[in-house]
Amino acid sequence: MRKARLSTTQVILLSFLAAIMLGSVLLALPISSRSGEPVPYLDALFTATTSTCVTGLVTLPTVSTWSAFGQIVILLLIQTGGLGVITIMSGIMLLFNRKMGIGDRLLIQDAFNLNTMSGLIKFVKNVLFGTLIIEGIGALLYMLVFVPEFGARGIWVSVFNSVSAFCNAGIDIIAENSLCDYAADPMVNIITSLLVILGGLGYIVWWDVLRVIKGRTAANKRIFRHLTLHSKIVLTVTAGLIFVGALLIFIFEYDNPLTIGKMPLIDKIQTALFQSVTTRTAGFASVPQENLTNASAAVSLILMVIGGSPVGTAGGIKTVTFAVLLCSTFATVSNKNSITLLGRRIPEASVKKAVAVVMTFMIICAASAVLLMASSDADALDAVYEAVSATATVGLSRNLTPSLNTAGKLIITATMYFGRVGPISLAVALGSKNESQNLISEPTEEISIG
């Protein structure tokens, strides 16, 4: 009898699940609690999930609930979730000079959703070293703020916050109100925003930009022109979303006394910018989300759904998916036969995958929101905000997470997991054999659309 083997996608799903379960057991130990009393297992499971899935929704305040040991466990889960379990294991193999077989390379390729296995070992090394360098620089910059304020503890706070920001986790050990106390601090705003953006751009964009910079001479500095289409899309959409989102939030919140209404103009601008950046799956809050106007909440929901970019630490449907669907819509409305973006034709397979990602995302999100409203009788906007935040692994909440009942915690825990492993990965892992193996084709019949 032939022994069934797990697909690479199923291995990735199970590896994240294993990390979550191990983390939940460790966080349920008395040593993980600041009080010395074990926290309820469901809260430990929720915290392990939100850390590994780099989401940031918390049922218990991180700074006051967890001991130094518990915070270390959370930080390791964030780093593991941000980089991916497969990447961490690959790094350990490289550290001990263990040779990678074809199975290991396939796992890495699927973990990063890459189109080729060429140069995978170098890619993993660059990801690990690049991550450590950026997180290290971020921690040193944070120390300029937190060491004078917290003393020696500021070193740990800086390291924790740097890793959490780069991994787009949104979990901090500074205060129970996230970064609301630093809404007017330009240093904290700039450092956090840069770490979030760098993590969300995706590793392949890093290497592409560096490649072009190294190849440019002093007389020829047109970097953007020589980037790959993927990098051009990511950088263009990211910049557009950040600034358009900030402008809309600035307008909608300008006179809101509960958010930025009473701030000086410069603080209003930086707070609006930070809100626009953090909604794209970072999860740090510099203003209470429940105090936002409905218009700003709607803008934040759109930004959360789109999220960051592929092969990075961010969630959401991703910037490239959004751009492809937008161009596909315009092409259909314009009655064009092909879809073009920045002067290049987009393959039909990419459009189909984009549609699958968005539809699966929306199904998970809608199911989570409906179940949440049914189980906890939550306000519709609060429930949708929570569900989108969990599915897109953002971590922002309109103060609903701490009040979730048992059913609500289980719903959001499952939503965070499905959102992190990726809607399309989940569909592939649970799917049956490829339909292309079926040689019998069903008859075609026209239907009406729209």
C-alpha positions in Angstrom: 0.0 0.0 0.0 1.4 3.4 -1.0 2.1 5.7 1.9 0.4 9.1 1.7 2.8 12.0 1.8 2.0 15.6 2.9 2.4 18.3 0.3 4.8 21.1 0.9 1.9 23.5 1.6 0.4 21.1 4.1 3.8 20.9 5.9 3.9 24.7 6.1 0.4 24.8 7.6 1.3 22.2 10.1 4.6 23.8 11.0 2.8 27.0 12.0 0.2 25.0 13.9 3.0 23.2 15.8 4.7 26.5 16.7 1.4 27.8 18.0 0.7 24.7 20.1 4.2 24.7 21.6 4.0 28.4 22.4 0.6 28.0 24.0 1.9 25.3 26.3 4.9 27.5 27.3 2.7 30.5 27.9 0.3 28.5 30.1 3.1 27.7 32.5 3.2 29.7 35.8 6.7 31.0 35.0 5.2 32.9 32.0 2.9 34.9 34.1 3.9 38.1 35.9 1.7 37.1 38.9 3.1 33.6 39.1 -0.4 32.2 38.5 -1.0 30.4 35.2 -3.2 32.3 32.8 -6.2 30.4 31.4 -5.1 28.1 28.5 -7.5 29.8 26.0 -5.8 33.1 26.6 -2.4 31.4 26.3 -3.5 29.8 23.0 -4.9 33.2 21.8 -1.6 34.9 22.6 0.5 32.2 21.0 -1.6 32.4 17.8 -1.5 36.2 17.6 2.3 36.1 18.1 3.0 33.4 15.6 0.6 34.8 13.1 2.1 38.3 13.7 -1.3 39.8 14.2 -1.3 41.8 17.5 -4.8 41.3 18.8 -4.5 40.5 22.6 -7.1 39.5 25.2 -4.6 40.3 28.0 -2.3 43.3 28.2 1.2 42.1 27.2 3.1 44.5 29.4 1.3 43.7 32.6 0.4 40.0 32.1 3.5 38.3 31.0 6.8 37.8 32.9 10.2 38.2 31.3 10.1 34.5 30.3 6.6 34.9 28.8 7.7 38.0 26.9 10.8 36.1 25.5 8.5 33.3 24.4 6.2 35.8 22.7 9.1 37.5 21.0 10.5 34.2 19.7 7.0 33.3 18.3 6.8 36.7 16.6 10.2 36.3 15.0 9.3 32.7 14.0 6.0 33.8 12.5 7.5 36.8 10.8 10.2 34.9 9.1 8.3 31.6 8.8 8.9 28.3 10.5 10.5 26.9 7.4 12.9 29.8 7.2 14.0 29.4 10.8 14.5 25.6 10.4 16.5 26.3 7.1 18.7 28.8 9.0 19.4 26.2 11.7 20.3 23.6 9.0 22.7 26.1 7.4 24.2 27.0 10.7 25.1 23.3 11.2 26.3 22.9 7.6 23.6 20.4 6.9 23.0 19.8 3.2 19.5 20.7 1.9 17.8 18.1 -0.3 15.2 18.8 -3.0 12.4 18.4 -0.4 13.9 21.1 1.8 14.2 23.4 -1.3 10.6 22.8 -2.3 9.5 23.8 1.2 11.5 27.0 1.0 10.1 27.8 -2.4 6.5 27.3 -1.3 7.1 29.1 2.0 8.1 32.3 0.1 5.8 31.6 -2.9 8.8 31.9 -5.3 8.7 30.9 -9.0 12.1 29.2 -9.1 14.4 27.1 -6.9 17.5 28.9 -8.3 19.6 30.5 -5.6 17.3 29.5 -2.7 20.2 29.0 -0.2 21.6 32.4 -0.9 18.0 33.8 -0.7 17.5 32.3 2.8 20.9 33.6 4.0 20.1 37.1 2.7 16.6 37.0 4.4 18.1 36.0 7.8 21.0 38.4 7.7 18.9 41.3 6.3 16.3 40.8 9.0 18.8 40.7 11.8 20.6 43.9 10.5 17.4 45.9 10.1 16.0 44.8 13.4 19.3 45.5 15.1 19.4 49.0 13.7 15.8 49.6 14.7 16.6 48.5 18.2 19.6 50.8 18.5 17.4 53.8 17.3 14.6 52.9 19.7 17.2 52.9 22.6 17.7 56.6 22.0 14.1 57.0 23.2 13.4 54.2 25.5 16.6 53.9 27.5 16.4 57.5 28.8 12.8 56.8 29.7 12.9 53.2 31.1 16.6 52.8 32.1 18.1 49.4 31.5 14.7 47.9 30.8 14.6 50.2 27.7 17.1 47.9 26.0 14.7 45.0 26.1 11.8 47.3 25.2 13.7 48.5 22.2 14.6 45.0 21.0 11.1 43.7 21.5 9.5 46.7 19.7 12.0 46.5 16.8 11.3 42.8 16.1 7.5 43.3 16.5 7.5 46.3 14.2 9.6 44.7 11.4 7.5 41.5 11.6 4.3 43.7 11.4 3.1 42.1 14.7 2.0 45.2 16.5 2.6 43.7 20.0 4.5 45.9 22.4 5.6 45.9 26.1 5.5 49.6 26.6 2.0 50.4 27.8 -1.5 48.9 27.7 -2.7 51.5 25.2 0.0 50.6 22.5 1.8 53.7 21.2 -1.0 56.2 22.1 1.4 58.0 24.5 3.9 58.5 21.6 1.4 59.9 19.1 3.3 63.2 19.0 6.8 61.7 19.2 8.4 61.9 15.8 11.3 59.6 16.6 9.0 56.7 17.6 6.7 57.4 14.7 9.5 57.4 12.1 11.4 54.4 13.4 8.2 52.3 13.8 6.9 53.3 10.4 10.1 52.6 8.6 10.4 49.1 10.2 6.8 48.4 9.3 7.2 49.5 5.7 10.5 47.6 5.2 9.0 44.4 6.6 5.9 44.9 4.4 7.7 45.6 1.1 8.9 42.0 0.8 12.4 40.6 0.6 12.6 40.3 -3.2 11.9 44.0 -3.5 14.9 44.6 -1.2 17.3 42.6 -3.3 15.9 44.1 -6.5 16.5 47.6 -5.3 20.0 46.8 -4.1 20.8 45.1 -7.4 19.8 48.1 -9.4 21.6 50.5 -7.1 24.8 48.5 -7.4 24.5 48.4 -11.1 23.9 52.2 -11.6 26.7 54.6 -12.2 26.8 58.2 -11.0 25.7 59.4 -14.5 22.7 57.0 -14.6 20.6 57.0 -11.5 17.2 56.0 -12.9 16.7 53.3 -10.4 12.9 52.8 -10.7 13.2 52.3 -14.5 15.4 49.3 -14.1 13.5 47.5 -11.4 11.4 44.4 -12.1 7.7 44.8 -12.7 7.0 43.2 -9.3 9.1 45.8 -7.5 7.6 48.7 -9.5 4.1 47.6 -8.5 4.9 47.1 -4.9 6.7 50.5 -4.5 4.1 52.4 -6.5 1.0 50.9 -4.7 2.6 51.1 -1.3 3.5 54.8 -1.6 0.1 55.6 -3.1 -1.8 53.8 -0.3 0.2 55.3 2.5 -0.2 58.9 1.3 -3.8 58.7 0.0 -4.8 56.9 3.2 -3.0 59.5 5.4 -4.7 62.3 3.5 -8.2 60.9 3.9 -7.7 60.1 7.6 -6.2 63.6 8.1 -9.4 65.1 6.6 -11.9 62.9 8.3 -10.2 63.2 11.8 -9.2 66.9 11.6 -11.9 68.1 13.9 -12.4 65.0 15.9 -11.5 65.9 19.5 -11.2 62.2 20.5 -8.3 61.6 18.1 -6.3 64.4 16.5 -8.7 67.3 16.7 -6.9 69.0 19.6 -3.4 68.4 18.2 -1.1 70.9 16.6 -1.0 70.7 12.8 2.4 68.9 12.6 1.1 66.2 15.1 -2.1 65.8 13.1 -0.1 65.1 10.0 2.3 62.5 11.6 -0.6 60.8 13.4 -2.6 60.5 10.2 0.5 59.1 8.4 1.1 56.6 11.2 -2.5 55.4 11.1 -2.2 54.9 7.4 1.0 52.9 7.8 -0.1 50.8 10.8 -3.4 49.7 9.2 -1.4 48.0 6.5 -1.0 45.0 8.9 1.3 46.5 11.5 -1.2 46.8 14.3 0.3 49.5 16.5 -2.1 52.2 17.6 -1.3 55.8 18.2 -5.0 56.8 18.6 -7.8 54.6 20.1 -9.5 52.9 17.1 -12.9 53.0 18.7 -12.7 56.9 18.6 -12.2 57.1 14.8 -15.0 58.5 12.8 -16.9 56.0 10.7 -15.3 57.4 7.5 -11.8 56.9 8.9 -12.7 53.4 10.1 -13.9 52.6 6.6 -10.6 53.8 5.1 -8.7 51.8 7.7 -10.7 48.7 6.7 -9.8 49.1 3.1 -6.1 49.5 3.9 -6.2 46.5 6.2 -7.8 44.3 3.5 -5.0 45.3 0.9 -2.2 44.9 3.5 1.4 44.6 2.6 3.3 42.9 -0.3 4.2 39.3 -1.2 7.3 37.6 0.3 7.3 39.9 3.3 6.1 39.9 6.9 2.8 41.6 6.2 -0.7 40.2 5.6 -3.8 41.1 3.7 -4.6 40.3 0.1 -1.3 42.1 -0.8 -0.5 45.1 -3.0 0.2 43.2 -6.1 -3.1 41.3 -5.9 -4.9 44.6 -5.5 -3.1 46.2 -8.5 -3.7 43.1 -10.8 -7.5 43.1 -9.9 -7.7 46.9 -10.5 -6.1 46.6 -13.9 -8.2 43.6 -14.7 -11.3 45.6 -13.9 -10.2 48.6 -16.1 -9.4 46.2 -18.9 -12.8 44.5 -18.8 -14.6 47.9 -18.6 -12.5 49.2 -21.6 -13.2 45.9 -23.5 -9.5 45.1 -23.9 -8.4 41.6 -24.6 -5.2 41.8 -22.5 -4.4 43.2 -19.1 -1.4 45.5 -18.9 0.3 47.1 -16.0 3.2 49.6 -16.2 3.8 48.6 -19.8 3.8 44.8 -19.2 1.1 42.2 -20.0 -0.2 40.3 -17.0 -0.6 36.5 -17.4 -4.2 35.2 -17.1 -3.0 32.7 -14.5 -2.0 35.7 -12.2 -5.4 37.2 -12.6 -7.1 33.9 -11.6 -4.9 33.5 -8.6 -5.6 37.1 -7.5 -9.3 36.4 -7.8 -8.9 33.2 -5.7 -6.9 35.0 -3.0 -9.5 37.8 -2.7 -12.5 35.5 -2.7 -11.0 33.1 -0.1 -10.0 36.1 2.0 -13.5 37.6 1.9 -15.2 34.3 2.7 -13.0 33.8 5.8 -13.5 37.4 6.8 -17.3 37.4 6.3 -17.7 34.1 8.1 -15.6 35.4 11.0 -17.6 38.6 11.3 -21.0 36.9 11.2 -20.0 34.3 13.8 -18.5 37.0 16.0 -21.7 39.0 15.9 -23.8 35.9 16.5 -21.7 34.7 19.5 -20.9 38.0 21.2 -23.7 40.3 20.1 -21.0 42.8 19.1 -21.6 46.0 17.2 -21.5 45.4 13.5 -18.7 47.9 12.8 -16.6 46.6 15.7 -17.1 43.0 14.6 -16.2 43.6 11.0 -13.1 45.6 12.1 -12.1 42.8 14.4 -12.6 40.1 11.7 -10.8 42.1 9.0 -8.0 42.8 11.4 -7.6 39.1 12.3 -7.9 37.9 8.7 -5.4 40.4 7.4 -3.2 39.8 10.5 -3.3 43.5 11.4 -3.9 43.6 15.1 -6.0 46.8 15.4 -9.2 46.6 17.4 -12.0 48.9 18.4 -11.5 47.7 22.0 -13.5 44.5 21.3 -10.7 41.9 21.8 -10.4 42.2 25.6 -14.2 41.6 26.0 -14.5 38.6 23.7 -16.2 35.6 25.3 -15.0 32.0 24.9 -16.6 31.5 21.5 -15.3 34.9 20.3 -11.8 34.0 21.3 -11.9 30.7 19.4 -13.3 32.4 16.3 -10.6 35.1 16.2 -7.9 32.5 17.0 -9.0 30.4 14.0 -9.3 33.5 11.8 -5.8 34.7 12.7 -4.4 31.3 11.8 -6.2 31.1 8.5 -5.2 34.7 7.7 -1.5 34.1 8.3 -1.0 30.9 6.5 -2.7 32.5 3.5 -6.1 31.9 2.0 -4.7 30.5 -1.2 -2.3 28.2 0.6 -5.1 26.8 2.7 -7.2 26.2 -0.4 -4.3 24.4 -2.1 -3.4 22.3 1.0 -7.0 21.1 1.5 -7.7 20.7 -2.2 -7.8 17.5 -4.1 -5.8 16.5 -7.2 -5.1 19.1 -9.9 -8.0 19.5 -12.2 -5.6 19.5 -15.2 -5.2 15.7 -14.7 -8.8 15.3 -15.8 -8.8 14.7 -19.5 -12.6 14.9 -19.8 -13.8 18.4 -20.3 -17.3 19.6 -19.4 -19.4 21.3 -22.0 -19.3 25.1 -22.3 -22.4 27.2 -21.9 -22.8 31.0 -21.8 -24.1 32.7 -18.7 -25.0 36.3 -17.9 -22.7 38.4 -15.7 -23.6 41.7 -14.0 
